[in-house]
Amino acid sequence: MLAWILVGGRLTDAPALAALPRPDLVIAADGGARHAALLGVKIDLWVGDFDSSEGLNVDAPREQHPTAKDSTDFELAVNVARQRGAGELLILGAFGGRFDHAFALALGACRLAREGLKVSLHSGDEAGYPLLPKVPVRLDLQAGQIFSVLAASELRGLTLRGARWPLTDSNVPLGSGFTVSNEAAGGMLEAELMGGVALLTVLEEMRRA
């Protein structure tokens, strides 16, 4: 089951949104509910402490949580999706907004992938995919499309095929800029990793960062 998790970051009205797989379940995390109109979906459940939803009127069942809590609204939304049987998560509005929220969300997405869920992130103009050991990421990209491999730990044995600057069994330090702003050669981009955890991000339009 595919669940869309709507979060409060940037969501750009871009052609890539129309190509996304349609959800079986839509859970909005607090201010992420504002994205439902652009996406043309009905929210099945709206969760959070609602501190970022002022003036937002959405016709959806609400699950209220206190502001003083141990989980982010994103984590609350994911918990609901998993309880309802979702094995695949598409997180929309994942980039932009407050850096602490975006950073925690990106790392959380990698953790969820390590727990066995299929996870991807999207903001219309940008997408992200957790990259884990022996779980390759394969994407059909246009020549010149910009992608980065962001090392969330020390990376061991990173291999990139179908890239302008390919790599074979390379080690990458935590947070290194070595694998930022590569370009697809056109066709299938393949990324494989032997150890560590990373997030592979893609700009949906061919432009320089």
Secondary structure, DSSP 8 states (H G I E B T S, - for coil): -EEEEE-SSB----HHHHTS---SEEEEEGGGGGGHHHHT---SEEEE--TT-TT----S-EEE--SS-SS-HHHHHHHHHHHTT--EEEEES-BSS-HHHHHHHHHHHHHHHHTT-EEEEE-SSEEEEEEBTTB-EEEEE-TT-EEEEEESS-EEEEEEESBSS-EEEEEE-TT-STTSSEEB-SEEEEEE-SBS-EEEEEESS----
